[in-house]
């Protein structure tokens, strides 16, 4: 039998598993919902003003990714088309940003992104903390598994660095 090369590292143990499980079945407090949306809305507002950086674009994109993952977990699964339209608008904005133009958006792009973010806001009101965590893990796994491009890969592809 081959000897194991890795050192044994025990998994993290939850101090109180019951409290953790109970917290998972509750929705987010209103303040937490506001804090989560505030990050994405700050990025969106900068896009709207035409002064957005790559990080601002990333914040909006990640909010839409999580919204799409929540749709796949059957939380507003009829909203998937709104998220696809929002992603398409972000893609067009990214193309303009990379071509050296500003991050100025067209009215239909702003409307599509705003609609998707509003739907995500509603999802946050409906989903539990555990469902939100599963959505985050789902997005991370899709990116790490190659099924979904990370934002960095998307920018690299748009910039012509990746074929």
C-alpha positions in Angstrom: 0.0 0.0 0.0 1.3 3.4 -1.0 2.1 5.8 1.8 0.0 9.0 1.9 2.0 12.1 1.1 -0.5 14.6 2.4 -0.6 15.6 6.0 -4.0 14.9 7.7 -6.0 18.0 8.2 -9.3 17.7 9.9 -12.3 19.6 8.6 -13.6 22.6 10.3 -16.1 21.7 13.0 -19.1 23.9 13.5 -19.4 24.9 17.2 -23.1 24.6 17.3 -24.5 22.7 14.3 -28.1 23.3 15.5 -27.8 27.1 15.4 -26.2 26.9 12.0 -29.0 24.7 10.6 -31.7 26.9 12.1 -30.0 30.0 10.6 -30.0 28.3 7.2 -33.8 28.1 7.1 -34.3 31.8 7.8 -34.3 34.5 5.2 -31.8 37.3 5.3 -32.6 40.3 7.6 -33.6 43.4 5.6 -30.3 45.1 6.5 -28.3 42.2 5.1 -30.4 42.2 1.9 -29.7 45.9 1.5 -26.0 45.4 2.1 -25.8 42.6 -0.6 -27.7 44.7 -3.1 -25.8 47.9 -2.2 -22.6 46.4 -3.6 -24.1 45.5 -6.9 -26.0 48.8 -7.2 -22.9 50.8 -6.6 -21.3 49.1 -9.6 -24.4 49.6 -11.6 -24.6 53.3 -10.7 -21.0 53.7 -11.9 -21.9 51.9 -15.2 -24.9 54.3 -15.5 -22.6 57.3 -15.0 -20.1 56.0 -17.5 -17.2 55.9 -15.0 -17.2 52.2 -14.3 -14.0 50.2 -13.9 -13.5 46.5 -14.5 -14.2 45.9 -10.7 -17.5 47.7 -11.0 -18.5 45.6 -14.0 -17.4 42.5 -12.0 -19.7 43.4 -9.1 -22.7 43.6 -11.3 -21.8 40.4 -13.2 -21.4 38.4 -10.0 -24.8 39.6 -8.8 -26.4 38.4 -12.0 -24.5 35.1 -11.8 -25.9 34.5 -8.3 -29.3 35.4 -9.5 -29.1 32.9 -12.3 -27.9 30.3 -9.8 -30.9 31.0 -7.6 -33.1 30.5 -10.6 -31.6 27.1 -11.1 -32.5 26.4 -7.4 -36.1 27.2 -8.3 -36.2 30.6 -6.7 -37.8 32.7 -9.3 -36.9 30.2 -12.1 -39.2 32.1 -14.5 -36.8 35.0 -14.3 -33.9 33.3 -16.1 -34.6 35.3 -19.4 -34.2 38.5 -17.5 -30.8 37.4 -16.2 -29.7 36.3 -19.7 -30.7 39.7 -21.1 -28.7 41.4 -18.3 -25.7 39.2 -19.1 -25.9 40.1 -22.8 -26.0 43.8 -22.0 -23.0 43.4 -19.7 -21.2 41.6 -22.5 -21.8 44.5 -24.9 -20.6 47.0 -22.4 -17.4 45.0 -21.8 -16.8 45.0 -25.5 -17.0 48.8 -25.6 -14.8 49.1 -22.5 -12.1 46.9 -24.0 -12.2 48.7 -27.3 -11.0 51.8 -25.5 -14.3 53.6 -25.3 -15.9 54.5 -22.0 -18.3 52.3 -20.1 -21.2 54.4 -21.2 -24.3 52.3 -21.6 -27.2 52.5 -24.0 -30.7 52.9 -22.6 -31.8 49.3 -23.5 -28.7 47.9 -21.8 -29.4 49.9 -18.6 -33.0 48.7 -18.6 -32.0 45.1 -19.0 -29.4 45.2 -16.2 -31.7 47.2 -13.9 -34.5 44.7 -14.5 -32.2 41.8 -13.7 -30.9 43.5 -10.5 -34.5 44.2 -9.4 -35.4 40.6 -9.9 -32.3 39.6 -7.9 -33.4 41.9 -5.1 -36.8 40.1 -5.0 -35.0 36.7 -5.0 -33.0 37.9 -1.9 -36.3 38.6 -0.1 -37.5 35.0 -0.9 -34.5 32.8 -0.5 -33.1 31.4 2.7 -29.6 31.9 3.9 -28.8 28.2 3.0 -30.2 28.6 -0.5 -28.1 31.7 -1.0 -25.0 29.9 0.2 -25.8 27.0 -2.2 -26.1 29.5 -5.1 -22.7 31.0 -4.2 -21.1 27.5 -4.1 -22.8 26.7 -7.4 -21.4 29.7 -9.2 -17.9 29.0 -7.7 -18.1 25.4 -8.8 -19.2 26.3 -12.3 -16.4 28.7 -12.7 -13.8 26.3 -11.2 -15.1 23.4 -13.3 -14.9 25.4 -16.5 -18.7 25.3 -17.3 -18.9 29.0 -16.7 -16.2 31.5 -17.5 -14.9 33.6 -14.7 -15.0 37.3 -15.2 -11.2 37.4 -15.7 -11.5 34.8 -18.5 -14.3 36.6 -20.1 -12.3 39.8 -20.2 -9.2 38.0 -21.5 -11.3 36.4 -24.3 -12.8 39.7 -25.2 -9.4 41.2 -25.3 -8.1 38.5 -27.6 -5.7 37.0 -25.1 -7.5 33.6 -25.0 -8.6 31.8 -28.2 
